[in-house]
């Protein structure tokens, strides 16, 4: 399984890690899960963006 960002590969997952990733994506916020798994996580704006009125569901 390859995770891409803007059409370019960010990381590749195989075997049990790919299964674990898919399970976590189904149970949580896919964007945050992908950010954490690719190492592009916690730059300080995740919580702010999630609470923005435009992103509330």
N, C-alpha and C positions, 0 to 999 in steps of 0.2 A: 504494500500500500504506500503510495506516495502522497504526501501532503504538499499542496502547491499554494503559492501566494502570487497573485497577478500572473498566473500562467507559468511561473518558474518554480521548480522543485525546492521546497523548504527542508524537508526531511523524508526519509524512507523508513517505514516500519515493516518488520516481517515477523511471522510466527506468533508466539504468545503476546508479544508487545502490541502487535496490530489488533489482536482480539481484545486486549485490555483497553486500548485506545477507543475502539468502537463502543465498548460497553460504557465507558466513561462519557463519551460524546452523547450517547442516547439518554443518559441520566442527568446531564447537566447542561450548562450553556456551551454550545459547540465552539464559539469563538474563544472563550476563555480557556477551554480545554486545549484547543489547538495552539494557542499562544504559550501555554505552559509546556506542552510537549515539544514545541520547536525552540524553546529557550528565549522567546521574545515575550517576556512576561514581567509584570509589575514595574511599569514605568511611571506609575503614579496616576494615570488617567483612567484606569479601568473602572474604578468605583464611581468616579465623577461621570463618566460617559454612561454607565448603566443607570444612574439616577437622573439623567437629563430627561425632561418631559418628552422629547421626541422619541426616546428609546424605551419608554415605559409601555407595558402592554396591559 
